[in-house]
Amino acid sequence: MSKIEISHSGFDLTKDITKYVQKRLSKLDKLAMRGNRKGMHMEVMLKEESSHKKNKSTAEVIVHLPNETLTAK
């Protein structure tokens, strides 16, 4: 399994959220080519913003591979 760094703001990060993120992102290991798996690591940024009407939650995942970087929001 690749190294996964999780950062957060606006809420408390629970063990359940951490497990969920790790479970979902571990599936990316299967899609990476074998040569890229050793150098692959991921950054996850979770953010929750509150306004007077509703809460907005966002997640950004940055996958660092040996020769490229992929970002998803």
C-alpha positions in Angstrom: 0.0 0.0 0.0 1.3 3.5 -0.9 1.9 6.1 1.7 -1.1 8.3 2.3 -0.9 11.7 4.0 -4.2 13.1 5.2 -4.6 16.8 6.2 -7.9 18.4 7.3 -9.4 21.7 8.3 -12.7 22.7 9.7 -13.6 19.4 11.5 -12.1 16.7 13.6 -10.5 13.8 11.7 -11.9 10.5 13.2 -10.5 7.0 12.8 -13.6 6.1 10.7 -12.8 8.9 8.2 -9.2 7.8 8.0 -10.1 4.2 7.4 -12.6 5.2 4.7 -10.0 7.3 2.9 -7.4 4.6 3.1 -9.8 2.0 1.8 -10.8 4.0 -1.2 -7.4 5.1 -2.1 -5.8 1.7 -1.7 -7.7 0.7 -4.9 -5.4 3.1 -6.8 -2.5 0.8 -6.1 -4.0 -1.8 -8.3 -4.3 0.7 -11.2 -0.7 1.9 -11.0 2.0 0.1 -13.1 4.2 -2.1 -11.0 7.3 0.1 -11.6 5.5 3.2 -10.3 4.0 1.6 -7.1 7.2 1.9 -5.0 7.6 5.7 -5.7 3.9 6.4 -5.4 2.5 8.5 -2.5 -0.7 10.4 -2.0 -1.7 13.6 -0.3 -5.4 14.0 0.7 -6.7 17.4 1.8 -10.1 17.4 3.4 -11.9 20.7 4.1 -15.3 21.6 5.6 -16.6 25.2 5.4 -19.6 26.4 7.2 -22.0 29.1 6.1 -25.2 30.2 7.6 -27.2 28.2 5.1 -25.3 24.9 4.7 -21.9 23.1 5.1 -19.6 22.5 2.2 -17.2 19.6 2.2 -14.4 19.2 -0.3 -11.6 16.7 -0.9 -8.5 17.0 -3.0 -6.3 14.1 -3.8 -2.8 14.5 -5.2 -1.1 11.4 -6.4 2.7 11.6 -6.8 4.2 9.1 -9.2 7.9 8.9 -10.2 7.4 10.8 -13.5 4.2 12.7 -13.0 1.7 14.2 -10.6 -2.1 13.7 -10.8 -4.6 15.9 -9.0 -8.4 15.3 -8.4 -10.9 17.6 -6.7 
